Every structure is written in C-alpha cells, then in structure tokens.
C-alpha cells in the first residue's frame, strides 16, 4: 500500500475533474505539506496548476481567469475562511475537496455563502471499506477512546465506507506510545532515521544551512524515495553500508562524467552530449546531495560521541531489570551499577550534548524507576552540573510519568535488542504471516498515538517484504526525533 501514490492519484483526479484551463491550488497549512510530499513543482505545473496559495493568506489578488481547486481539512477555521472566500470570490469557479468528513451544517453554510454560484463541486474523501479495529481494551486508554470515536464516525458516515469493499475488512491497529517510551529515546542507525534524528526531515526537506562551509545551492535539499533512486535504495540500510554505497555512487559518477577535453566534432557528438547532459546533471546533483548529507552525519556522530552514547543506550534498553540486585553478588545482577557508572562517565564528557545527556538519564529512569538503590537523584544533580536547562531536566520525571511501569501494558526490559523491542510494541501484527490467506486482511493500518519512529517504519517495511499479500502502513501523530 503506497500512501504517497494513493494521495498523488487523489490530487491528480481533483485536478483532472476541474477540466482544462489555468488553475490555482488553494490549500491550508497541512494540505500544503501533503501536496509538497507527493508532487514536485515541475510535475504539477504540467497539469496546468500555475499558482499555489494558502486559504488563510490575506493578500491574494483577484484572478478571474483562474479556476480554483480547494484542498482543505474540514476544520472550523478553514470553513470560515472558505465562507469569506465565497462571499467575495477571487477566481472564476471553485472545486472544493475536503481531506476528511465535513458536517452537513458546514456544507449548508458554504452553500448559503455561495451567492454568486461560483462553486462547481464539493466533495469529501471516499475512505474505503469499513475497517476492523484492534486496540487496547482498557476503557481509559487512548487507543480505546480513539477506536470508539472512529466507530462512531463510520456509523454516522457509513456511505463513505462503501468504497471498494473487501471480503476481509482492513485492520486498523491503534497503539499508544506510552507502551514503549524507550524506542524514541534510542539513537537509530539507518540512513533515513539518522537524517531525521541529526538533521530533521520536514516534508521531505532537509535543512543543511548550519553545515560548515555549505554551498548556497545545498542549504536545503529534498530526500524523496519517489524521485531519488539512491535514497529509495538506501533509506533502510545501516550507516556502515551507506558509506560503502556512497563510494560506489561516486565511482559510477566518475565513469559517466564527460571528459573535460571532450571534443564535439560532429552533429552526432553534439546530439549525444545534449541527450546525456540532463541525466549527468541530475546524477551530479544526487552525488553532491548525498555526499554532503552523509558527510554531515559522520561529522555529527564524531562531534557528539554518538557511537559510545548509543552503546550505553543499548545496554540500558536491552538488559534485564534486576530488582533484587542488592541480594545478589553475581556480576549478572550488578548491571545497574555498571549502567550508572557508564551514564555518569558520559555526562562528564564535554562532547555529549545536553539532549543526549538527558536521553541517557531518561532511559536510566525508565529502567530503574523501582530499583531500591536507583542512582537517579545523583544523575539529576550531574545534569545540573553539566549545565542542562531545568526544562530538559524535568523531562526525566515526565517520561516516567508518561511511559513508566505504572502506565505501560508490558515489560519492555528483558534480554533483547532494540529491534525486538519494536516488534514487541507492534505485537498486534504478530502472527499475520500464519493467518490463512482467506482470513488475512490485505490492508493493515498501524497508527501510534503519541508518534511513531523510523525504527518502527523499518520493521513495517520488512514485514511488507516478508508477508506476501499483506500491505501494512504505519502512521502516527508525529515522527519522533530528539527535538520532536
């Protein structure tokens, strides 16, 4: 299930249904990001969309020669903006599409505002077959409450869910981030995850403006699996493999690079050069972009001592919680002592940033929150001595309150690696491969309340590769990194 492709098809149909002629795409803050994720500017220009505007912009000009395609979320704010727009229309005709369900009262308000009869069409998204919902059965949990709200919407707007019905309904699996507050705190070492953690990904855009000595044309780059073959092939690979593949990319580029003294002595030579130049230019941009990104990742890993930080994170996340350590003198029962010493040592290292320092203490707090000899108070003092701001120190107690043993539904601390922790968190998917083809849902949507991670995206990617006939999509209220 390719969500990018599905959204692209939906936007394409909106544009096609408006017919030929010059168009403006009128969006809100969120749908602007959605469109930029699935379309390049050159692609959408080919569909006669020549102007892109925000519905909340106060300085738009009147352009009666343009058709307006409105792609908006059905929020009260957007409906109010649209009512104002229809009372004083700036464009010749309006095709209105909402990304979700809109109330009949709001539709009536829009109809009343359309006194000049400029609206040609109003549509709500068809949402497909009604899904089976799987969530936490505890009535006070977020997944349970969200599941009940989804059921109410489906019941009220049942006609929107009659689209492409299947014999086995899709599965909507609702999870709560508080059941695994550990994974977002761990450094992740796949290409996509590292870029998001260390540089930040915002609608496929990467801000490189703070990279030392960066050239003007590389201050912001786009990493999109849809338009970047190298990124598509490497986004789920670990950092060591990326270094090798970058080298191969450079070598391939060198082989294809036109010779500096290449002679254009014939029409055939000129034709070949012109035909190959766009491909060469594109490859040149790809090489420059990824060499810059990988170089900056390497610099930050070294500058922040992240290899050693990650090693201690893994120890904290993947060892048993020996609550009876004081009664056991064996080395196996003394992990808590070693963990505390390792965290203290890193807190004293000037290369370790305040964000990384707080993450380590948060992991320690989650692991040893009920340990009789927890060194947490001393580690909080160490954070203060390191100069970590109080607002960040408070996150230590906040994460225990959010995702501690009292809250989470299972024990995450047992002998396993970070991948196993993720698989345990996604336990609702366990056994999908053993269900008979007849009873197996083809489409599964995993939604994490409180945000997902690229580590979980990797797990879903691997499940899709190894489970034929099943399409799994991961979603969440955000995609986590240290700053988000």
C-alpha positions as a printed Julia matrix, in Angstrom:
484×3 Matrix{Float64}:
   0.0     0.0     0.0
   1.79    3.09   -1.24
   0.25    6.05    0.58
   2.23    8.6    -1.45
   0.96    7.08   -4.7
  -2.63    6.94   -3.39
  -2.57   10.62   -2.36
  -0.97   11.56   -5.67
  -3.77    9.8    -7.54
  -6.38   11.59   -5.44
  -4.85   15.01   -6.14
  -4.47   14.15   -9.84
  -8.17   13.29  -10.02
  -9.09   16.6    -8.37
  -7.1    18.47  -10.99
  -8.41   16.41  -13.91
 -12.05   16.77  -12.81
 -11.73   20.55  -12.97
 -11.16   20.31  -16.74
  -8.69   22.15  -18.98
  -7.5    25.68  -18.26
  -5.23   27.56  -15.88
  -5.72   26.71  -12.22
  -4.79   27.81   -8.71
  -4.44   25.27   -5.89
  -5.85   26.71   -2.67
  -4.65   24.88    0.45
  -4.2    25.17    4.21
  -1.02   24.66    6.24
  -1.39   20.87    6.46
  -2.56   20.15    2.93
   0.27   22.31    1.58
   2.66   19.86    3.2
   0.71   16.89    1.82
   0.87   18.19   -1.76
   4.58   19.03   -1.49
   5.26   15.47   -0.29
   3.74   13.81   -3.37
   4.34   16.29   -6.21
   7.33   18.21   -7.42
   6.6    21.72   -8.67
   7.53   20.78  -12.24
   5.15   17.8   -12.17
   2.17   19.79  -11.01
   2.9    22.65  -13.44
   2.42   20.15  -16.25
  -1.18   19.77  -15.07
  -1.87   23.49  -15.67
  -1.63   24.41  -11.99
   0.29   27.68  -12.15
  -0.4    29.19   -8.74
  -0.27   27.83   -5.18
  -1.99   29.81   -2.42
  -2.92   29.4     1.25
  -6.59   29.85    2.15
  -5.52   31.99    5.14
  -3.45   34.4     3.04
  -4.87   37.92    3.22
  -3.01   39.36    0.22
  -4.23   37.21   -2.65
  -5.05   39.02   -5.89
  -8.3    38.72   -7.82
  -7.64   36.47  -10.84
 -10.91   35.67  -12.58
  -9.11   33.83  -15.37
  -8.12   31.04  -12.96
 -10.11   28.07  -11.71
  -9.68   27.36   -8.0
  -9.14   23.84   -6.7
  -9.53   23.93   -2.94
  -7.91   21.08   -1.0
  -8.58   21.65    2.69
  -9.07   19.94    6.01
 -12.67   20.31    7.23
 -11.77   22.4    10.3
 -13.96   25.2    11.61
 -11.2    27.69   10.78
 -10.97   26.53    7.16
 -14.74   26.52    6.72
 -14.84   30.12    7.98
 -12.05   31.13    5.55
 -13.9    29.4     2.73
 -17.17   31.19    3.57
 -15.33   34.53    3.39
 -13.77   33.46    0.08
 -17.12   32.53   -1.49
 -18.74   35.79   -0.44
 -16.02   37.69   -2.33
 -14.67   35.19   -4.86
 -11.26   35.9    -6.36
 -11.45   33.19   -9.01
 -13.93   32.22  -11.72
 -15.05   28.85  -10.39
 -14.36   26.69   -7.35
 -13.88   22.94   -6.99
 -13.83   22.13   -3.26
 -12.32   18.93   -1.84
 -12.05   18.08    1.83
  -9.49   15.66    3.23
 -11.97   14.18    5.69
 -15.59   14.15    6.78
 -17.39   17.51    6.91
 -20.69   18.08    8.69
 -23.89   18.73    6.78
 -24.32   22.01    8.68
 -20.95   23.22    7.36
 -21.93   22.23    3.82
 -25.15   24.21    4.26
 -23.17   27.26    5.47
 -20.94   27.07    2.38
 -23.99   26.81    0.1
 -25.52   29.89    1.72
 -22.27   31.84    1.25
 -22.13   30.95   -2.47
 -24.47   33.74   -3.53
 -22.62   34.23   -6.83
 -22.86   30.5    -7.61
 -19.17   30.02   -8.26
 -18.93   26.56   -6.64
 -18.96   23.79   -9.23
 -18.37   20.86   -6.87
 -17.95   19.95   -3.21
 -16.52   16.52   -2.37
 -15.48   14.6     0.7
 -12.88   11.86    0.53
 -14.13    8.33   -0.02
 -12.47    6.41    2.79
 -12.73    2.81    1.57
 -14.02   -0.26    3.36
 -15.03   -0.07    7.0
 -12.06   -1.42    8.99
 -11.95   -3.87   11.84
 -10.45   -2.01   14.8
  -7.96   -3.57   17.2
  -6.86   -1.64   20.26
  -6.21   -1.71   23.98
  -9.3    -3.0    25.77
  -8.79   -0.71   28.79
 -11.6     1.84   28.68
  -9.35    4.65   29.94
  -6.66    4.12   27.29
  -6.14    6.46   24.35
  -6.4     3.67   21.73
  -9.75    2.54   23.17
 -11.16    6.07   23.17
  -9.9     6.78   19.65
 -11.27    3.43   18.46
 -14.72    4.31   19.81
 -14.6     7.7    18.07
 -13.67    6.04   14.76
 -16.56    3.6    15.14
 -18.97    6.5    15.7
 -17.73    8.29   12.56
 -18.05    5.1    10.5
 -21.58    4.55   11.79
 -22.6     8.15   11.09
 -20.9     8.43    7.69
 -21.33    4.82    6.56
 -21.79    5.77    2.88
 -18.16    6.97    2.74
 -17.01    3.49    3.72
 -18.86    1.6     0.99
 -15.98    2.21   -1.4
 -14.1    -0.9    -2.61
 -15.48   -3.32   -0.03
 -13.42   -6.46    0.51
 -14.35   -9.9     1.79
 -11.96   -9.49    4.73
 -12.12   -5.9     6.03
  -8.96   -3.84    6.53
  -7.46   -3.83   10.01
  -6.89   -0.61   11.95
  -4.41   -1.3    14.77
  -4.28    1.51   17.34
  -1.25    1.68   19.65
  -0.2     4.04   22.43
   3.32    5.45   22.54
   3.34    5.2    26.32
   3.54    1.39   25.98
   7.03    1.92   24.56
   8.64    5.2    25.52
  12.07    3.61   25.0
  12.41    3.39   21.21
  12.12    7.18   20.59
  14.97    7.71   23.07
  17.44    5.46   21.22
  19.83    6.57   18.51
  18.86    4.86   15.26
  21.41    3.92   12.63
  19.58    3.56    9.34
  20.03    6.35    6.77
  16.51    7.78    6.93
  16.37    7.57   10.73
  19.78    9.21   11.17
  18.88   12.06    8.83
  15.7    12.74   10.81
  17.44   12.47   14.19
  20.52   14.55   13.42
  19.29   16.94   10.7
  15.48   16.74   10.75
  13.11   15.8     7.93
  10.21   18.17    7.29
   8.0    17.23    4.33
  11.0    15.51    2.7
  13.09   18.67    3.08
  16.41   18.74    4.95
  17.85   22.0     6.29
  21.62   21.97    5.79
  22.13   25.7     6.3
  24.14   25.11    9.51
  26.61   22.74    7.87
  30.1    24.34    7.96
  31.11   25.65    4.54
  27.86   24.64    2.84
  27.31   25.98   -0.67
  24.25   28.1    -1.39
  22.54   25.51   -3.61
  22.8    22.82   -0.9
  21.42   24.78    2.05
  18.15   22.9     1.66
  17.82   19.55   -0.1
  14.97   17.16   -0.79
  15.15   13.47    0.09
  12.25   11.66   -1.55
  12.08    7.95   -2.29
   9.76    8.78   -5.17
  12.29   10.94   -7.02
  15.68    9.86   -5.7
  16.76    6.33   -6.63
  19.8     6.3    -4.34
  17.7     7.34   -1.34
  14.98    4.8    -2.16
  17.57    2.01   -2.29
  19.44    3.06    0.84
  16.98    4.64    3.25
  16.59    1.45    5.32
  20.27    0.42    5.25
  22.59    0.94    8.21
  25.16    3.7     8.27
  28.14    1.42    7.57
  26.53    0.24    4.34
  25.7     3.81    3.32
  29.38    4.76    3.39
  30.23    1.91    1.02
  27.33    2.73   -1.3
  28.28    6.41   -1.42
  31.72    5.36   -2.57
  30.16    3.2    -5.32
  27.93    6.12   -6.35
  30.96    8.4    -6.63
  32.87    5.85   -8.71
  29.9     5.41  -11.06
  29.63    9.18  -11.37
  33.3     9.47  -12.24
  32.91    6.88  -15.01
  29.94    8.7   -16.55
  31.36   12.18  -16.15
  32.02   13.86  -19.51
  35.72   14.26  -20.15
  36.91   17.84  -19.71
  38.61   17.8   -23.1
  35.74   16.05  -24.86
  35.54   17.24  -28.45
  32.25   17.95  -30.16
  33.38   17.47  -33.73
  30.19   16.24  -35.33
  26.44   16.69  -35.11
  26.29   13.18  -33.63
  28.75   14.21  -30.86
  26.67   17.28  -30.05
  23.43   15.3   -30.05
  24.87   12.67  -27.72
  26.15   15.37  -25.35
  22.79   17.18  -25.24
  20.89   13.93  -24.68
  23.19   12.79  -21.87
  23.65   16.17  -20.18
  20.32   16.24  -18.24
  20.99   12.75  -16.88
  24.55   13.73  -15.98
  23.34   16.94  -14.31
  20.75   15.01  -12.29
  23.34   12.45  -11.21
  25.75   15.25  -10.3
  23.07   16.76   -8.05
  22.36   13.38   -6.45
  26.04   12.77   -5.72
  26.59   16.26   -4.27
  23.48   15.99   -2.1
  24.19   12.58   -0.58
  27.92   13.16   -0.12
  27.05   16.35    1.77
  24.36   14.67    3.9
  26.47   11.62    4.76
  29.49   13.81    5.45
  27.47   15.92    7.9
  26.06   12.82    9.6
  29.61   11.49   10.05
  30.76   14.82   11.48
  27.91   14.93   14.0
  28.39   11.29   15.04
  32.02   12.07   15.84
  31.41   15.51   17.33
  28.7    14.2    19.69
  30.43   10.9    20.53
  27.29    9.09   19.39
  28.81    5.63   18.92
  29.67    5.44   22.62
  26.37    7.09   23.61
  24.46    4.55   21.54
  26.33    1.63   23.1
  25.28    2.75   26.59
  21.72    3.35   25.37
  21.56   -0.23   24.11
  22.83   -1.54   27.45
  20.17    0.43   29.29
  17.4    -0.66   26.94
  18.22   -4.31   26.49
  19.26   -5.67   29.9
  17.01   -7.28   32.47
  15.78   -5.12   35.34
  17.47   -6.88   38.29
  15.26   -5.56   41.05
  16.93   -7.92   43.51
  20.44   -6.78   42.71
  21.29   -5.99   46.32
  20.6    -9.58   47.33
  22.74  -10.99   44.51
  26.5   -10.59   44.33
  26.96  -12.16   40.9
  28.12   -9.94   38.01
  24.86  -10.61   36.16
  22.96   -8.92   38.98
  25.13   -5.83   39.0
  24.15   -4.32   35.64
  22.58   -1.4    37.42
  25.95   -0.42   38.91
  27.69   -0.61   35.55
  24.85    1.29   33.84
  25.04    4.08   36.39
  28.82    4.33   36.02
  28.57    4.45   32.23
  25.91    7.16   32.3
  27.91    9.21   34.82
  31.04    8.9    32.67
  29.22   10.17   29.58
  27.59   13.04   31.47
  31.09   14.25   32.31
  32.18   14.07   28.66
  32.07   17.59   27.15
  31.33   16.13   23.68
  27.98   14.73   24.88
  25.22   17.29   24.23
  22.52   18.19   26.73
  19.94   16.4    24.58
  21.96   13.18   24.55
  22.69   13.5    28.26
  19.02   13.87   29.13
  18.1    10.92   26.9
  20.56    8.69   28.76
  19.14    9.68   32.14
  15.58    9.22   30.86
  16.45    5.67   29.76
  18.05    5.01   33.14
  14.96    6.36   34.92
  12.61    4.15   32.89
  14.76    1.07   33.51
  15.45    1.53   37.22
  12.43    3.54   38.35
  11.56    0.96   41.04
  15.07   -0.17   41.88
  15.78    0.04   45.6
  19.22    1.56   45.01
  18.5     3.74   42.0
  21.1     6.44   41.42
  18.62    8.69   39.65
  18.81   11.63   42.12
  22.58   11.75   41.7
  22.27   11.68   37.91
  19.83   14.6    38.04
  22.47   16.52   40.02
  25.04   15.57   37.36
  22.75   17.0    34.67
  22.53   20.27   36.59
  26.33   20.34   36.97
  26.67   19.81   33.22
  24.56   22.93   32.65
  21.48   21.16   31.31
  18.5    23.53   31.41
  15.8    22.87   34.01
  13.12   22.42   31.33
  15.09   19.45   29.98
  15.85   18.02   33.44
  12.13   17.96   34.14
  11.67   15.62   31.16
  13.19   12.79   33.22
  10.3    12.63   35.67
   7.85   13.42   32.87
   8.89   10.38   30.8
   8.44    8.07   33.81
   5.01    9.55   34.42
   4.19    9.07   30.71
   5.67    5.66   29.99
   6.72    4.07   33.28
   5.72    0.65   34.63
   2.51    2.01   36.1
   1.34    3.04   32.62
   2.7     0.61   30.07
   0.98   -2.7    29.5
   4.04   -4.92   29.19
   7.62   -5.36   30.39
   9.97   -3.89   27.81
  13.15   -4.63   29.74
  14.22   -8.18   29.03
  17.23   -9.63   27.19
  16.56   -8.4    23.65
  17.82   -5.87   21.16
  16.13   -2.64   20.04
  14.56   -4.37   17.03
  12.93   -6.91   19.33
  11.55   -4.08   21.47
   9.95   -2.57   18.39
   8.48   -5.92   17.36
   7.03   -6.36   20.84
   5.46   -2.92   20.63
   3.92   -3.89   17.28
   2.66   -7.13   18.81
  -0.75   -6.65   17.18
   0.9    -7.61   13.88
   2.43  -10.78   15.29
   1.09  -13.89   13.64
  -0.17  -12.16   10.49
   2.02  -14.46    8.42
   0.33  -17.52   10.0
  -3.24  -16.48    9.2
  -4.8   -18.27    6.24
  -4.99  -16.23    3.06
  -8.77  -16.3     3.18
  -8.98  -14.72    6.64
  -5.95  -12.45    6.41
  -6.62   -8.71    5.97
  -4.92   -7.36    2.86
  -4.57   -3.85    4.27
  -3.38   -3.07    7.78
  -3.03    0.47    9.13
  -0.93    0.81   12.28
  -1.48    4.15   14.0
   0.6     5.17   17.01
  -0.99    7.73   19.3
   1.91    9.81   20.58
   4.04    9.36   17.47
   5.94    6.68   15.56
   9.66    6.27   14.8
  11.67    5.33   11.73
  12.82    2.22   13.62
   9.19    1.07   13.55
   8.94    2.12    9.89
  11.85   -0.26    9.2
  10.02   -3.11   10.96
   6.88   -2.45    8.91
   8.97   -2.28    5.73
  10.46   -5.72    6.5
   7.03   -7.16    7.33
   5.73   -5.96    3.98
   8.68   -7.62    2.22
   8.26  -10.96    4.0
   4.46  -11.26    4.16
   3.06  -11.66    0.63
  -0.46  -10.39    0.07
  -0.45   -8.04    3.06
   0.06   -4.28    2.82
   0.93   -2.52    6.07
   1.05    1.25    6.55
   2.5     2.95    9.62
   1.12    6.27   10.8
   1.2     8.37   13.93
   0.57   11.78   15.42
   4.22   12.65   14.63
   7.53   11.07   13.61
   9.87   11.34   16.59
  13.38   12.62   16.88
  15.09   14.15   19.91
  13.67   17.6    19.25
  10.16   16.45   18.4
